[in-house]
């Protein structure tokens, strides 16, 4: 399925973004700013609308050497030439995603409890996400897990763990100090009037903290 095999262990700033009318300018801006993984997260649009958005995003990601991941549907991921898929606990099983997309595809799984995380480690995932560590409107109705959950997950994981929930340039250093290394960002970039500058500020704060 994929032309490039990506090592997510070396990547730390993962953007989840929904459909945008300005995607052709927004996406290059945040990639210039330092985003190094991109997911199209659109749960309610028809498949064709998601394909149309992905067809804008995939070549931009290719130009920047950044993996593009489709949310929820391995079939859509396959149809648009995505580098992988991200699924939740109630979506298509990880093993089915792996069967459809092949051994080199990126397959991620959301986890929100220790039991879910341990079960995820036993599956053929490329990475796991942990959170949301704080309450966030992008996960409406889901109680926060707290940072301790992500720290426990990171400590026992053989794959990269991407932390979700309210990550920004002011709190990322504290998260790094707790041993966390990989972060999902949504609102800090998608709601910014200056997305390239916001991405660069977050990347700088992250790199300084990790150094």
C-alpha positions in Angstrom: 0.0 0.0 0.0 2.7 2.5 1.0 5.6 3.8 -1.0 7.5 5.0 2.1 8.0 3.2 5.4 7.8 5.7 8.2 9.3 5.4 11.6 7.0 7.1 14.0 9.4 6.8 16.9 11.3 9.8 15.3 8.1 11.9 14.9 6.5 13.8 17.7 3.9 16.3 16.5 0.8 14.7 15.1 -2.0 16.9 13.7 -5.6 15.7 13.6 -7.7 18.0 11.4 -11.2 17.9 9.9 -12.4 19.2 6.6 -11.3 22.8 5.8 -12.1 25.0 2.9 -8.5 26.4 3.2 -6.8 23.0 3.5 -4.6 23.7 0.5 -3.0 26.6 2.3 -3.5 25.5 6.0 -1.7 22.2 5.6 1.5 23.4 4.1 1.6 26.1 6.7 1.5 23.8 9.7 4.0 21.4 8.0 6.4 24.2 7.5 5.9 25.0 11.2 7.0 21.5 12.2 4.0 19.1 12.2 5.4 15.7 11.2 2.3 13.4 11.1 -1.2 14.3 9.7 -4.5 12.6 10.2 -7.8 13.5 8.4 -10.3 13.0 11.2 -13.9 13.4 9.8 -16.4 11.1 11.3 -19.6 12.4 9.8 -18.9 13.4 6.2 -19.9 11.1 3.4 -17.1 8.9 2.1 -16.8 10.9 -1.2 -16.4 14.2 0.7 -13.6 12.6 2.8 -11.9 11.3 -0.4 -12.1 14.7 -1.9 -10.4 16.2 1.1 -7.8 13.5 1.3 -6.9 14.0 -2.4 -5.9 17.5 -1.5 -3.9 16.4 1.6 -2.1 13.4 0.3 0.1 15.1 -2.3 1.0 17.9 0.2 2.1 15.4 2.7 4.1 13.6 0.1 5.9 16.8 -0.8 6.9 17.3 2.8 7.8 13.7 3.5 5.1 13.4 6.1 2.8 10.4 6.7 -0.9 10.9 6.0 -3.3 8.8 8.0 -7.1 8.4 7.5 -9.4 8.1 10.5 -11.7 5.1 11.0 -11.8 3.5 7.5 -9.0 1.3 6.2 -11.0 1.0 2.9 -10.9 4.8 2.5 -7.2 4.8 3.4 -6.5 2.3 0.7 -8.6 4.2 -1.9 -6.8 7.5 -1.4 -3.2 6.1 -1.0 -2.9 7.0 2.6 0.0 5.7 4.6 -2.3 4.2 7.2 -5.4 4.4 9.3 -6.3 5.3 12.9 -9.2 3.5 14.6 -11.0 3.7 17.9 -12.1 1.0 20.2 -15.4 0.5 18.4 -14.1 0.8 14.8 -12.7 -1.7 12.4 -10.5 -4.2 14.3 -6.7 -3.6 14.1 -6.1 -7.0 12.7 -8.5 -6.4 9.8 -6.8 -3.0 9.1 -3.5 -4.8 8.9 -4.9 -7.4 6.6 -6.3 -4.8 4.2 -3.4 -2.3 4.3 -0.4 -4.6 4.6 2.6 -5.0 6.9 4.2 -1.6 6.2 1.1 0.6 6.8 0.7 2.7 9.8 -2.1 1.4 12.0 -2.9 3.3 15.2 -5.4 2.6 17.9 -7.0 5.0 20.5 -6.9 3.9 24.1 -8.5 5.4 27.2 -7.9 2.9 30.0 -5.0 0.6 31.2 -6.9 -2.5 30.0 -7.5 -1.0 26.6 -3.8 -0.1 26.3 -2.6 -3.5 27.3 -5.0 -5.1 24.8 -3.7 -2.7 22.2 -0.1 -3.8 22.8 -1.1 -7.3 21.9 -2.3 -6.3 18.5 -0.3 -5.5 15.3 -0.3 -1.7 15.8 2.3 0.8 14.7 1.4 3.2 17.5 -1.1 3.8 20.3 -2.7 7.0 21.5 -3.4 7.7 25.1 -6.0 10.2 26.4 -7.5 12.6 26.3 -5.4 13.6 29.3 -7.6 16.6 29.9 -11.3 17.3 29.0 -11.5 18.5 25.4 -14.4 19.3 23.0 -12.8 17.2 20.3 -13.7 14.2 22.4 -17.1 15.3 23.6 -18.6 13.3 26.4 -15.4 11.4 27.1 -14.0 11.9 30.6 -10.3 12.8 30.8 -7.8 10.1 31.7 -5.3 12.3 33.4 -1.6 12.6 32.6 -0.7 9.7 34.9 -2.5 7.3 32.5 -0.3 8.4 29.5 2.8 8.2 31.7 2.0 4.6 32.6 1.3 3.8 29.0 4.5 5.3 27.8 6.6 3.5 30.4 5.5 0.0 29.3 5.0 0.5 25.6 7.1 -1.1 22.8 5.5 1.3 20.3 5.2 5.1 20.2 2.5 6.5 22.4 0.9 9.7 21.2 -0.7 11.8 24.0 -4.1 13.4 23.2 -5.9 16.3 24.9 -5.2 20.0 25.0 -1.5 20.0 24.0 -0.1 23.5 23.4 3.1 25.5 23.5 2.6 26.3 27.2 2.0 22.8 28.6 4.1 20.6 26.3 7.3 21.1 28.4 5.6 19.8 31.5 4.4 16.7 29.6 7.9 16.1 28.3 9.2 16.4 31.9 6.9 13.5 32.8 8.6 11.3 30.2 6.1 11.8 27.3 7.5 12.2 23.8 4.8 12.1 21.2 1.8 14.5 21.0 -1.4 14.9 19.1 -2.5 18.5 18.5 -5.9 19.7 17.3 -7.4 23.0 18.4 -4.1 24.8 19.1 -3.4 24.7 15.3 -6.9 24.3 13.8 -8.3 27.3 15.7 -5.2 29.5 15.2 -5.4 32.6 13.0 -1.7 32.1 12.3 -1.3 28.3 12.0 2.3 28.3 10.7 3.5 30.5 13.6 1.5 28.4 16.1 3.0 25.2 14.8 6.5 26.7 15.0 5.9 27.9 18.5 4.8 24.4 19.6 7.6 22.7 17.8 10.2 25.0 19.3 8.8 24.4 22.8 8.7 20.7 22.3 12.3 20.5 20.9 13.7 22.7 23.7 12.0 20.5 26.3 13.2 17.3 24.8 16.8 18.7 24.5 
